[in-house]
Amino acid sequence: MLRQGAYRRLLAVRVSSQVGDGAFQAGLASYILFSPTETATAPLVAGALSATVLPFTLVGPFAGVLLDRWSRQRVLLLSNLVRVVLAAAVAALVLASGGEFGGGLLVGLYALVLAALTVNRFILAGLGAALPKTVDRSLLVTANAITPTVGTGAFGAGFGLGFGIRFLLGAGPATDATVIATAAVLFGTSSVLALRIGRGALGPDERTGASAAQALRAVVQGLREGASHVWHRPGPRDAIGVIGAHRFAYGLSVIATFLLARGYLADDAQSGLGVLALAGGAAAGGALLAAVLTPSAVPRLERWRAGRPGPRLAGLDRWVVLALLVACAVEMLYTLGVAVWSLTAGAFVLGLAGQVVKIAADTHVQRGVDESFRGRAFSLYDVVFNAAFILAAALGALVVPDDGYSRPLYAFIALLYLVVAVLYLRACRRAARHGVAAVPTAG
């Protein structure tokens, strides 16, 4: 793929943009959640995490409509320029604050951050929509597997760069402003790199004659139609329900983890960053292991009850139930106490379980929804996926203590995982008894 100039140029735009994303969010996390002069609270953490997800919930379904009307090269060019301005404004606000959080300051900061992340949603959607224009058709599956992984790695590198600057320069608003300004430079670099791509090279080839307002109304109608279609398909419906419940439970755990790292398990903000890095790395490792284990685990679970009486569940559904029960066990263990090692080990297991549920939900929607409804079904899926996290943040702001540790909270999350596992198992058995086709093991 790297022999193809168009792909190399688009990949350079993605890498520079996502390194900037990582640095931008590292600067914000350092300033808002790990300030040496301010104490992180549950509402503060919940608000910060919601800000990163809200644009994907509200803007995500509509981004594709506009990207089918505008030059995607111009979207990448101009959106990154807009982010340069927004990031520079955030850096100036952080520097002027002197590390003091005031009501007006936080409102202004959240407004700028939401705007920057909303623009970023268009950039990510544009990069995805443009990819087929840069590689041969025979390489598209490979490109779809590799390119997002490279982007995720670039984001991680940017995040590491941001915290590396903090360790070198020391904690403080001036350092946080420097990190965010570095992100602005990277956004500008991405915009310049987009100039190497022809204006029409990334599409769209044809633009609809409908007005933008008509197209946006069609998205709303499409979501309704997708919801109606999914509701009558037990496999996709139940899978989307499970992923929504998991994201809600996982969101509560994430908020608690941030606060544990900031207070309960660390003496200061600097050591808290180390705890959070361990938990985040462990969760990513668990997700990677899930991707490795699932292709071999599913057929083994498929054969496990072969020939025995009773409804035969698909191996993938057994794998989901097992993952939910393991997540339940982790949350129950947290009710006995939490330390850095147990938080890290639990994050690994929860990352694995969450990725198992995600793989299963993707597979059910891909295989169980008619081709003509698949795009709308995935738009609905994305809304549920992100909205559940925002609901968890809203509840977490009210019930998670500021030090992050609450036995009743972890007991509630464990109970939620258990109830979802039982309900999903019953739904799968009911579908099997009624002859509803299971998700194929192969592929």
C-alpha positions in Angstrom: 0.0 0.0 0.0 2.9 2.4 0.7 3.9 2.1 -2.9 0.7 4.0 -3.8 1.3 7.8 -3.5 -2.3 8.7 -2.8 -2.4 6.3 0.2 0.9 7.6 1.6 -0.3 11.2 1.4 -3.6 10.4 3.1 -1.8 8.3 5.8 0.6 11.3 6.5 -2.5 13.5 7.1 -4.0 10.9 9.4 -0.8 10.3 11.4 0.0 14.0 11.9 -3.7 14.7 12.8 -4.0 11.9 15.3 -0.6 12.6 16.9 -2.1 16.1 17.5 -5.3 14.6 18.9 -3.3 12.6 21.4 -1.2 15.6 22.5 -4.3 17.8 22.7 -6.2 15.4 25.0 -3.0 14.8 27.1 -2.8 18.5 27.7 -6.4 18.7 28.7 -6.2 15.6 30.9 -3.1 17.1 32.6 -4.8 20.5 33.2 -8.3 19.4 34.2 -7.8 16.0 35.9 -4.2 16.0 37.1 -3.6 19.6 38.1 -1.2 19.8 41.1 -3.3 22.7 42.5 -6.8 21.5 42.0 -8.6 18.4 43.3 -10.4 16.3 40.7 -14.0 15.6 41.5 -16.5 13.1 40.0 -18.5 15.8 38.2 -15.2 17.2 36.7 -14.1 13.8 35.5 -17.5 13.0 34.2 -17.8 16.3 32.3 -14.3 15.9 30.8 -15.0 12.3 29.6 -18.4 13.3 28.3 -16.9 16.1 26.2 -14.7 13.5 24.4 -17.7 11.3 23.5 -20.6 13.8 23.0 -19.6 14.9 19.4 -19.5 11.3 18.3 -23.1 10.9 19.6 -24.6 14.1 18.2 -22.5 14.7 15.1 -21.5 11.2 14.0 -24.7 10.2 12.2 -24.8 13.4 10.2 -21.1 13.6 9.3 -21.5 11.2 6.4 -24.2 13.2 4.8 -22.1 16.3 4.6 -19.0 14.4 3.6 -21.0 13.2 0.6 -21.6 16.8 -0.4 -18.3 18.5 0.3 -14.8 17.9 -1.1 -13.2 15.5 1.4 -9.8 17.0 0.7 -11.1 20.4 1.6 -12.7 18.9 4.8 -9.3 17.6 5.9 -7.6 20.9 5.0 -10.0 23.4 6.5 -11.0 21.3 9.5 -7.4 21.0 10.7 -7.0 24.8 10.2 -10.0 25.4 12.4 -8.5 23.1 15.0 -5.3 25.2 14.9 -7.3 28.2 15.9 -9.4 26.3 18.6 -6.3 24.7 20.1 -4.5 28.0 20.2 -7.4 29.5 22.0 -7.5 26.7 24.5 -3.8 27.0 25.1 -4.2 30.8 25.7 -7.1 30.2 28.1 -5.1 27.6 30.1 -2.1 29.9 30.3 -4.1 32.8 31.4 -5.9 30.8 34.1 -2.8 30.4 36.2 -4.1 27.0 37.2 -7.2 28.4 38.9 -10.5 26.8 37.9 -13.4 29.2 37.8 -17.0 28.6 36.6 -16.7 30.9 33.6 -13.3 29.5 32.8 -14.5 25.9 32.7 -17.6 26.8 30.6 -15.4 28.6 28.1 -12.9 25.7 28.1 -15.6 23.1 27.6 -17.1 25.1 24.7 -13.8 25.3 22.9 -13.0 21.6 23.6 -16.4 20.5 22.3 -15.9 22.6 19.2 -12.5 21.1 18.6 -13.7 17.5 19.1 -16.7 18.1 16.9 -14.5 19.2 14.1 -12.3 16.1 14.8 -15.3 13.9 14.2 -15.6 15.3 10.6 -11.9 14.7 10.1 -12.0 11.0 11.2 -15.1 10.4 9.1 -13.5 12.1 6.1 -10.4 10.0 6.5 -12.5 6.8 6.5 -14.6 7.9 3.6 -11.6 8.9 1.5 -9.6 5.7 2.1 -11.2 3.7 -0.8 -10.0 6.4 -3.2 -6.4 5.8 -2.4 -5.8 2.1 -2.6 -6.6 -0.7 -5.1 -9.8 -2.5 -4.5 -7.9 -5.7 -3.7 -6.1 -4.0 -0.9 -9.1 -2.3 0.7 -9.7 -5.0 3.4 -6.0 -4.8 4.4 -6.1 -1.0 4.4 -9.2 -1.0 6.7 -7.4 -3.3 9.1 -4.0 -1.5 9.1 -4.9 2.2 8.8 -7.1 2.6 11.9 -4.5 0.7 13.9 -1.8 3.1 12.7 -4.1 6.0 13.7 -4.6 4.6 17.1 -0.9 4.2 17.5 -0.4 7.8 16.4 -2.9 8.9 19.0 -1.0 7.0 21.7 2.3 8.5 20.5 0.8 12.0 20.8 -0.6 11.2 24.2 2.8 10.0 25.3 4.4 13.0 23.8 2.2 15.3 25.8 2.9 13.6 29.1 6.6 13.4 28.2 6.7 17.2 27.9 5.0 17.3 31.3 7.6 15.1 32.9 10.4 17.2 31.3 9.0 20.6 32.1 7.2 19.9 35.3 3.5 20.1 36.1 1.7 23.4 35.7 -0.6 25.5 33.4 2.4 26.8 31.4 3.4 23.2 30.6 -0.2 22.2 29.8 -0.5 25.2 27.5 2.8 24.2 25.8 1.4 20.7 25.1 -1.8 22.0 23.7 0.1 24.5 21.5 2.2 21.6 20.3 -1.0 19.9 19.2 -2.0 23.1 17.3 1.3 22.9 15.4 0.6 19.3 14.5 -2.9 20.2 13.3 -1.3 22.8 11.1 1.1 20.3 9.8 -1.7 18.0 8.9 -3.5 20.8 7.1 -0.3 21.5 5.1 0.1 17.8 4.2 -3.5 17.8 2.9 -2.4 20.4 0.3 -0.4 17.6 -1.4 -3.7 15.9 -2.3 -5.8 17.1 -5.2 -9.0 18.8 -4.4 -11.2 16.2 -6.1 -8.9 13.2 -5.5 -10.7 11.9 -2.4 -14.3 12.4 -3.7 -17.1 12.5 -3.7 -17.4 11.7 -7.4 -21.1 12.7 -7.5 -23.0 14.9 -5.2 -26.7 14.6 -4.4 -29.1 17.2 -5.7 -31.0 17.3 -2.4 -30.4 20.3 -0.2 -28.4 19.9 3.0 -31.5 20.3 5.1 -33.3 17.6 3.1 -30.2 15.3 3.5 -30.1 15.9 7.3 -33.8 15.2 7.7 -33.2 12.0 5.7 -30.6 10.9 8.3 -33.2 11.3 11.1 -35.6 9.3 9.1 -32.9 6.7 8.3 -32.2 6.3 12.0 -35.9 5.6 12.7 -36.0 3.1 9.9 -32.8 1.4 11.1 -34.2 1.2 14.6 -37.4 -0.4 13.3 -35.5 -2.9 11.2 -33.1 -3.9 14.0 -35.9 -4.2 16.5 -37.4 -7.1 14.5 -34.0 -8.9 14.2 -33.4 -10.6 17.6 -29.6 -11.1 17.1 -28.7 -7.5 16.2 -31.2 -6.1 18.6 -30.0 -8.1 21.6 -26.3 -7.5 20.7 -26.8 -3.7 20.5 -28.6 -3.9 23.8 -25.7 -5.8 25.4 -23.1 -3.4 24.0 -25.1 -0.4 25.4 -25.4 -2.0 28.8 -21.7 -2.9 28.8 -20.7 0.7 27.8 -22.8 2.0 30.7 -21.1 -0.3 33.2 -17.7 0.3 31.7 -18.2 4.1 31.8 -18.9 4.0 35.5 -15.7 1.9 36.0 -13.6 4.4 33.9 -14.8 7.4 35.9 -13.9 5.5 39.1 -10.5 4.6 37.7 -9.6 8.2 36.9 -10.5 9.2 40.4 -8.7 6.3 42.0 -5.6 7.2 40.1 -6.0 10.9 41.1 -6.7 10.3 44.8 -7.2 6.9 46.4 -4.1 5.2 44.9 -1.7 8.1 44.4 -0.2 10.7 46.7 0.2 13.3 44.0 -0.9 14.1 40.5 2.4 12.9 39.0 2.2 9.4 40.5 -1.5 9.4 39.6 -0.6 9.7 35.9 1.6 6.6 36.3 -1.3 4.6 37.8 -3.6 5.7 35.0 -1.0 4.8 32.4 -0.8 1.3 33.8 -4.5 0.8 33.8 -4.9 2.2 30.3 -2.1 0.1 28.9 -3.5 -3.0 30.6 -7.0 -2.3 29.1 -5.5 -1.9 25.7 -3.6 -5.2 26.1 -6.8 -7.0 27.1 -8.6 -5.7 24.0 -5.7 -6.9 21.8 -5.8 -10.4 23.5 -9.5 -10.6 22.8 -8.9 -10.0 19.1 -6.4 -12.9 19.2 -8.4 -15.3 21.3 -11.9 -14.9 19.8 -11.3 -16.7 16.4 -10.1 -19.8 18.2 -12.4 -19.6 21.3 -15.6 -19.3 19.3 -15.4 -22.7 17.4 -14.3 -24.5 20.6 -17.4 -23.1 22.5 -19.5 -24.1 19.5 -18.4 -27.7 19.8 -18.7 -27.7 23.6 -22.4 -28.7 23.8 -22.7 -30.3 20.4 -25.0 -33.3 20.6 -26.3 -32.5 24.0 -30.1 -31.8 24.6 -31.5 -28.3 24.8 -31.2 -25.3 22.5 -27.8 -24.9 20.9 -26.3 -21.5 21.3 -23.8 -20.1 18.9 -20.2 -20.2 20.1 -20.0 -16.4 19.8 -22.9 -15.9 22.1 -21.4 -18.3 24.7 -18.2 -16.3 24.5 -20.2 -13.1 25.2 -21.9 -14.5 28.2 -18.6 -15.8 29.6 -17.0 -12.4 29.1 -19.8 -10.7 30.9 -19.6 -13.1 33.8 -15.8 -12.6 34.1 -16.4 -8.8 34.1 -18.9 -9.3 36.9 -16.3 -11.3 38.9 -13.7 -8.5 38.5 -16.1 -5.8 39.8 -17.0 -8.1 42.7 -13.4 -8.4 43.6 -13.1 -4.7 43.7 -15.7 -4.6 46.5 -13.1 -6.4 48.7 -10.5 -3.6 48.1 -8.4 -2.1 45.4 -4.7 -1.6 44.9 -2.5 -0.6 41.9 -1.9 -4.2 41.0 -5.5 -5.3 41.2 -6.7 -2.2 39.3 -4.2 -3.0 36.5 -5.1 -6.6 36.4 -8.8 -5.8 36.5 -8.4 -3.2 33.7 -6.8 -5.9 31.5 -9.7 -8.3 32.1 -12.3 -5.6 31.5 -10.6 -4.5 28.4 -10.7 -8.1 27.1 -14.3 -8.6 28.1 -15.4 -5.3 26.5 -13.7 -6.1 23.2 -15.3 -9.6 23.1 -18.7 -7.9 23.5 -17.8 -5.4 20.8 -16.6 -8.1 18.3 -19.8 -10.0 18.9 -22.0 -6.9 18.4 -20.2 -6.0 15.2 -20.6 -9.5 13.9 -24.3 -9.7 14.7 -25.1 -6.4 13.1 -23.0 -7.2 10.0 -24.5 -10.6 9.5 -28.1 -10.2 10.8 -29.1 -6.9 9.2 -30.2 -6.6 5.5 -27.6 -5.0 3.3 -29.9 -2.1 2.5 -30.2 -1.3 6.2 -26.7 -1.9 7.3 -25.4 1.7 7.2 -28.4 2.9 9.2 -28.1 0.0 11.7 -24.5 0.9 12.4 -25.4 4.6 12.8 -27.9 3.5 15.4 -25.3 1.3 16.9 -22.8 4.2 17.2 -25.4 6.4 18.9 -26.2 3.7 21.5 -22.5 3.0 22.0 -21.7 6.6 22.8 -24.9 7.6 24.5 -24.6 4.8 27.0 -21.2 6.2 28.1 -22.6 9.7 28.5 -25.4 8.3 30.6 -22.8 6.5 32.8 -20.9 9.8 33.1 -24.1 11.6 34.2 -24.8 9.0 36.9 -21.1 8.8 37.9 -21.0 12.5 38.5 -23.7 11.9 41.2 -22.7 8.7 42.8 -18.9 8.2 42.4 -17.0 9.5 45.4 -14.2 12.0 44.7 -11.5 9.4 45.7 -13.1 6.9 43.3 -13.6 4.0 45.7 -17.1 2.8 46.6 -18.0 -0.7 47.5 -21.7 -0.2 46.7 -20.8 1.2 43.3 -18.7 -1.8 42.3 -21.4 -4.1 43.7 -23.9 -2.3 41.5 -21.7 -2.6 38.4 -21.2 -6.3 39.1 -24.9 -6.9 39.5 -25.5 -5.1 36.2 -23.0 -7.3 34.4 -24.7 -10.4 35.9 -28.2 -9.3 35.0 -27.2 -8.5 31.4 -25.4 -11.9 31.1 -28.5 -13.8 32.3 -30.9 -11.8 30.1 -28.7 -12.2 27.1 -28.4 -16.0 27.7 -32.1 -16.3 28.0 -32.6 -14.3 24.8 -30.2 -16.5 22.9 -31.8 -19.6 24.1 -35.2 -18.3 23.2 -34.0 -17.5 19.7 -32.4 -20.9 19.4 -35.6 -22.7 20.4 -37.5 -20.7 17.8 -35.0 -21.5 15.1 -33.6 -18.1 14.6 -30.3 -18.4 12.7 -27.2 -18.1 14.8 -24.3 -16.0 13.8 -22.0 -18.3 11.7 -18.8 -19.3 13.4 -16.6 -18.9 10.3 -15.4 -15.5 9.4 
